[in-house]
Amino acid sequence: MRRHDLTNMRTRTIDGITGMRIRQYEQLTGAPVMFPVPIEKIVERILGLDFDWIEIEEQTGEQILGGLIPEERRIVLNSRHLALFQSKPGLERSTVGHEAGHWDIDIDRTSLHHPRLPGFDLQPSVVRRHAMDRHVLVEVLNRAAYDDRYFELYRELTAGQDSPEVRSAVDRYQSSLLMPEWLIKAAVKSMDVKSWPALYELATLAQVTISNLIVRLHRLDIIYIPEGTRDVYAGRDDFTGQKHLF
């Protein structure tokens, strides 16, 4: 069961939830949060979740970066993809944030101790599998890449995985937690948001991937990049204004 109806959850609502978590952490520590947001500490100390690396079994064509064992209040990262995490700074943090989003806004925690079938246990919008090296049920998030040859098999095996609205909500949760609006707006005051080198510097400061940063800036209408280009504008109004000049 879902904790909230995520179908029409607005980004502003998600920003309010993640902002509250950051403020709770600030009250706990007595210090303001700055970039990079200490997501692991917030998840541990405010949400009460632990972390672990385990090898998670994948079906043909899948790529599963992380999951959640809600009964144990534990986020797990797939050790099969350690090299990928190491090669893409910020990916581990966004994966942790994604799992935290499932815990904070998605999962109905009152149902965690209901009896479950062993092995493969499908529920609405999630798929659960045994980890290969432990007898635990892993709530696998929608981190899959597949081709047409395996589509039917994949759809059957992952019929309960994240729906588009759930995936969108928890992805916005992780970007909001890693890049709160007030820190982003303070950072861009002193930079040229149309400059790719400046954007990469901000991504490094926030310890997020450049793609994660670009999506967040788009949502906040701080930048606008027309589809199919690498041209950066200072928001949609800047883009439409430039179009009217020609």
Contacts in CASP RR format, 6 or more apart in sequence:
PFRMAT RR
TARGET T0000
AUTHOR 0000-0000-0000
METHOD contacts of the structure
MODEL  1
MRRHDLTNMRTRTIDGITGMRIRQYEQLTGAPVMFPVPIEKIVERILGLD
FDWIEIEEQTGEQILGGLIPEERRIVLNSRHLALFQSKPGLERSTVGHEA
GHWDIDIDRTSLHHPRLPGFDLQPSVVRRHAMDRHVLVEVLNRAAYDDRY
FELYRELTAGQDSPEVRSAVDRYQSSLLMPEWLIKAAVKSMDVKSWPALY
ELATLAQVTISNLIVRLHRLDIIYIPEGTRDVYAGRDDFTGQKHLF
1 108 0 8 1.000
1 111 0 8 1.000
1 124 0 8 1.000
2 106 0 8 1.000
2 107 0 8 1.000
2 108 0 8 1.000
2 124 0 8 1.000
2 125 0 8 1.000
2 166 0 8 1.000
3 105 0 8 1.000
3 106 0 8 1.000
3 107 0 8 1.000
3 108 0 8 1.000
3 109 0 8 1.000
4 105 0 8 1.000
4 106 0 8 1.000
6 105 0 8 1.000
6 106 0 8 1.000
6 165 0 8 1.000
6 166 0 8 1.000
6 168 0 8 1.000
6 169 0 8 1.000
7 165 0 8 1.000
8 165 0 8 1.000
9 105 0 8 1.000
9 165 0 8 1.000
9 169 0 8 1.000
11 172 0 8 1.000
11 176 0 8 1.000
11 219 0 8 1.000
14 105 0 8 1.000
14 169 0 8 1.000
14 172 0 8 1.000
14 173 0 8 1.000
14 176 0 8 1.000
15 176 0 8 1.000
15 180 0 8 1.000
15 181 0 8 1.000
16 176 0 8 1.000
17 104 0 8 1.000
17 105 0 8 1.000
17 173 0 8 1.000
17 176 0 8 1.000
18 173 0 8 1.000
18 176 0 8 1.000
18 177 0 8 1.000
18 180 0 8 1.000
19 176 0 8 1.000
19 177 0 8 1.000
19 180 0 8 1.000
21 42 0 8 1.000
21 46 0 8 1.000
21 47 0 8 1.000
21 104 0 8 1.000
21 177 0 8 1.000
22 33 0 8 1.000
22 37 0 8 1.000
22 42 0 8 1.000
22 177 0 8 1.000
22 180 0 8 1.000
24 46 0 8 1.000
25 33 0 8 1.000
25 38 0 8 1.000
25 41 0 8 1.000
25 42 0 8 1.000
25 45 0 8 1.000
25 46 0 8 1.000
26 32 0 8 1.000
26 33 0 8 1.000
28 45 0 8 1.000
28 46 0 8 1.000
33 180 0 8 1.000
33 183 0 8 1.000
34 183 0 8 1.000
35 183 0 8 1.000
35 187 0 8 1.000
35 205 0 8 1.000
35 206 0 8 1.000
35 207 0 8 1.000
36 93 0 8 1.000
36 178 0 8 1.000
36 205 0 8 1.000
36 206 0 8 1.000
36 207 0 8 1.000
36 208 0 8 1.000
37 177 0 8 1.000
37 178 0 8 1.000
37 179 0 8 1.000
37 180 0 8 1.000
37 183 0 8 1.000
37 206 0 8 1.000
39 93 0 8 1.000
39 96 0 8 1.000
39 97 0 8 1.000
39 100 0 8 1.000
39 177 0 8 1.000
39 178 0 8 1.000
40 51 0 8 1.000
40 93 0 8 1.000
40 96 0 8 1.000
42 177 0 8 1.000
43 49 0 8 1.000
43 51 0 8 1.000
43 75 0 8 1.000
43 96 0 8 1.000
43 97 0 8 1.000
43 100 0 8 1.000
44 50 0 8 1.000
44 51 0 8 1.000
47 100 0 8 1.000
47 103 0 8 1.000
47 104 0 8 1.000
48 73 0 8 1.000
49 73 0 8 1.000
49 74 0 8 1.000
49 75 0 8 1.000
49 99 0 8 1.000
49 100 0 8 1.000
49 103 0 8 1.000
50 72 0 8 1.000
50 73 0 8 1.000
50 74 0 8 1.000
50 75 0 8 1.000
51 74 0 8 1.000
51 75 0 8 1.000
51 76 0 8 1.000
51 77 0 8 1.000
51 96 0 8 1.000
52 74 0 8 1.000
52 75 0 8 1.000
52 76 0 8 1.000
52 77 0 8 1.000
53 76 0 8 1.000
53 77 0 8 1.000
53 78 0 8 1.000
53 79 0 8 1.000
53 82 0 8 1.000
54 76 0 8 1.000
54 77 0 8 1.000
54 78 0 8 1.000
54 79 0 8 1.000
54 131 0 8 1.000
54 132 0 8 1.000
54 133 0 8 1.000
54 134 0 8 1.000
54 136 0 8 1.000
54 138 0 8 1.000
55 78 0 8 1.000
55 79 0 8 1.000
55 80 0 8 1.000
55 131 0 8 1.000
55 132 0 8 1.000
55 133 0 8 1.000
56 64 0 8 1.000
56 66 0 8 1.000
56 67 0 8 1.000
56 76 0 8 1.000
56 78 0 8 1.000
56 80 0 8 1.000
56 129 0 8 1.000
56 131 0 8 1.000
56 132 0 8 1.000
56 138 0 8 1.000
56 140 0 8 1.000
57 129 0 8 1.000
57 130 0 8 1.000
57 131 0 8 1.000
57 132 0 8 1.000
58 64 0 8 1.000
58 78 0 8 1.000
58 80 0 8 1.000
59 150 0 8 1.000
59 153 0 8 1.000
59 154 0 8 1.000
59 157 0 8 1.000
59 158 0 8 1.000
60 150 0 8 1.000
60 153 0 8 1.000
61 144 0 8 1.000
61 145 0 8 1.000
61 146 0 8 1.000
61 147 0 8 1.000
61 150 0 8 1.000
61 154 0 8 1.000
62 143 0 8 1.000
62 144 0 8 1.000
62 145 0 8 1.000
62 146 0 8 1.000
62 154 0 8 1.000
62 158 0 8 1.000
63 81 0 8 1.000
63 143 0 8 1.000
63 144 0 8 1.000
63 145 0 8 1.000
64 78 0 8 1.000
64 140 0 8 1.000
64 141 0 8 1.000
64 143 0 8 1.000
64 144 0 8 1.000
65 77 0 8 1.000
65 78 0 8 1.000
65 81 0 8 1.000
65 84 0 8 1.000
65 85 0 8 1.000
65 91 0 8 1.000
65 95 0 8 1.000
65 141 0 8 1.000
65 143 0 8 1.000
66 75 0 8 1.000
66 76 0 8 1.000
66 77 0 8 1.000
66 78 0 8 1.000
66 95 0 8 1.000
66 98 0 8 1.000
66 99 0 8 1.000
66 140 0 8 1.000
66 141 0 8 1.000
66 143 0 8 1.000
67 75 0 8 1.000
67 76 0 8 1.000
67 77 0 8 1.000
67 78 0 8 1.000
67 99 0 8 1.000
67 138 0 8 1.000
67 139 0 8 1.000
67 140 0 8 1.000
67 141 0 8 1.000
68 74 0 8 1.000
68 75 0 8 1.000
68 76 0 8 1.000
68 99 0 8 1.000
68 102 0 8 1.000
68 103 0 8 1.000
68 107 0 8 1.000
68 138 0 8 1.000
68 139 0 8 1.000
68 141 0 8 1.000
69 75 0 8 1.000
69 76 0 8 1.000
69 136 0 8 1.000
69 137 0 8 1.000
69 138 0 8 1.000
69 139 0 8 1.000
70 103 0 8 1.000
70 107 0 8 1.000
70 109 0 8 1.000
70 112 0 8 1.000
70 139 0 8 1.000
71 112 0 8 1.000
71 113 0 8 1.000
71 137 0 8 1.000
72 136 0 8 1.000
73 103 0 8 1.000
75 96 0 8 1.000
75 99 0 8 1.000
75 100 0 8 1.000
75 103 0 8 1.000
76 131 0 8 1.000
76 138 0 8 1.000
77 85 0 8 1.000
77 92 0 8 1.000
77 95 0 8 1.000
77 96 0 8 1.000
84 91 0 8 1.000
85 91 0 8 1.000
85 92 0 8 1.000
85 95 0 8 1.000
88 209 0 8 1.000
89 204 0 8 1.000
89 207 0 8 1.000
89 209 0 8 1.000
90 207 0 8 1.000
90 208 0 8 1.000
90 209 0 8 1.000
90 212 0 8 1.000
91 209 0 8 1.000
93 178 0 8 1.000
93 207 0 8 1.000
93 208 0 8 1.000
94 174 0 8 1.000
94 175 0 8 1.000
94 178 0 8 1.000
94 208 0 8 1.000
94 209 0 8 1.000
94 212 0 8 1.000
95 143 0 8 1.000
95 174 0 8 1.000
96 174 0 8 1.000
97 173 0 8 1.000
97 174 0 8 1.000
97 177 0 8 1.000
97 178 0 8 1.000
98 141 0 8 1.000
98 170 0 8 1.000
98 171 0 8 1.000
98 173 0 8 1.000
98 174 0 8 1.000
99 141 0 8 1.000
100 173 0 8 1.000
100 174 0 8 1.000
100 177 0 8 1.000
101 169 0 8 1.000
101 170 0 8 1.000
101 173 0 8 1.000
101 174 0 8 1.000
101 177 0 8 1.000
102 126 0 8 1.000
102 139 0 8 1.000
102 141 0 8 1.000
102 170 0 8 1.000
104 173 0 8 1.000
105 169 0 8 1.000
105 170 0 8 1.000
105 173 0 8 1.000
106 125 0 8 1.000
106 166 0 8 1.000
106 169 0 8 1.000
106 170 0 8 1.000
116 128 0 8 1.000
116 137 0 8 1.000
119 128 0 8 1.000
119 129 0 8 1.000
119 130 0 8 1.000
119 137 0 8 1.000
120 127 0 8 1.000
120 128 0 8 1.000
120 129 0 8 1.000
121 128 0 8 1.000
121 137 0 8 1.000
122 128 0 8 1.000
122 159 0 8 1.000
122 160 0 8 1.000
123 160 0 8 1.000
124 160 0 8 1.000
125 160 0 8 1.000
125 161 0 8 1.000
125 162 0 8 1.000
125 163 0 8 1.000
125 166 0 8 1.000
126 139 0 8 1.000
126 140 0 8 1.000
126 141 0 8 1.000
126 160 0 8 1.000
126 161 0 8 1.000
126 162 0 8 1.000
127 139 0 8 1.000
127 140 0 8 1.000
127 157 0 8 1.000
127 158 0 8 1.000
127 159 0 8 1.000
127 160 0 8 1.000
127 161 0 8 1.000
128 137 0 8 1.000
128 138 0 8 1.000
128 139 0 8 1.000
128 140 0 8 1.000
129 137 0 8 1.000
129 138 0 8 1.000
129 140 0 8 1.000
130 136 0 8 1.000
130 137 0 8 1.000
130 138 0 8 1.000
131 138 0 8 1.000
140 161 0 8 1.000
141 161 0 8 1.000
141 162 0 8 1.000
141 170 0 8 1.000
142 158 0 8 1.000
142 161 0 8 1.000
142 162 0 8 1.000
142 166 0 8 1.000
142 167 0 8 1.000
144 154 0 8 1.000
144 158 0 8 1.000
144 161 0 8 1.000
146 154 0 8 1.000
162 170 0 8 1.000
172 219 0 8 1.000
174 212 0 8 1.000
175 208 0 8 1.000
175 212 0 8 1.000
175 215 0 8 1.000
175 216 0 8 1.000
175 219 0 8 1.000
176 216 0 8 1.000
178 206 0 8 1.000
178 207 0 8 1.000
178 208 0 8 1.000
178 212 0 8 1.000
179 206 0 8 1.000
179 208 0 8 1.000
179 212 0 8 1.000
179 213 0 8 1.000
179 216 0 8 1.000
181 220 0 8 1.000
183 206 0 8 1.000
184 216 0 8 1.000
184 217 0 8 1.000
184 220 0 8 1.000
184 222 0 8 1.000
185 220 0 8 1.000
185 222 0 8 1.000
187 202 0 8 1.000
187 205 0 8 1.000
187 206 0 8 1.000
188 202 0 8 1.000
188 217 0 8 1.000
188 222 0 8 1.000
191 198 0 8 1.000
191 201 0 8 1.000
191 202 0 8 1.000
192 198 0 8 1.000
193 199 0 8 1.000
193 217 0 8 1.000
193 222 0 8 1.000
193 223 0 8 1.000
193 232 0 8 1.000
193 234 0 8 1.000
194 223 0 8 1.000
194 232 0 8 1.000
194 233 0 8 1.000
194 234 0 8 1.000
195 232 0 8 1.000
196 230 0 8 1.000
196 232 0 8 1.000
199 210 0 8 1.000
199 213 0 8 1.000
199 214 0 8 1.000
199 217 0 8 1.000
199 223 0 8 1.000
199 232 0 8 1.000
200 210 0 8 1.000
202 213 0 8 1.000
203 209 0 8 1.000
203 210 0 8 1.000
203 212 0 8 1.000
203 213 0 8 1.000
206 213 0 8 1.000
208 216 0 8 1.000
214 223 0 8 1.000
214 225 0 8 1.000
217 223 0 8 1.000
218 224 0 8 1.000
218 225 0 8 1.000
221 235 0 8 1.000
221 236 0 8 1.000
222 234 0 8 1.000
222 235 0 8 1.000
223 232 0 8 1.000
223 233 0 8 1.000
223 234 0 8 1.000
223 235 0 8 1.000
224 232 0 8 1.000
224 233 0 8 1.000
224 234 0 8 1.000
224 235 0 8 1.000
224 236 0 8 1.000
224 238 0 8 1.000
224 239 0 8 1.000
225 231 0 8 1.000
225 232 0 8 1.000
225 233 0 8 1.000
226 233 0 8 1.000
226 239 0 8 1.000
233 239 0 8 1.000
233 242 0 8 1.000
END
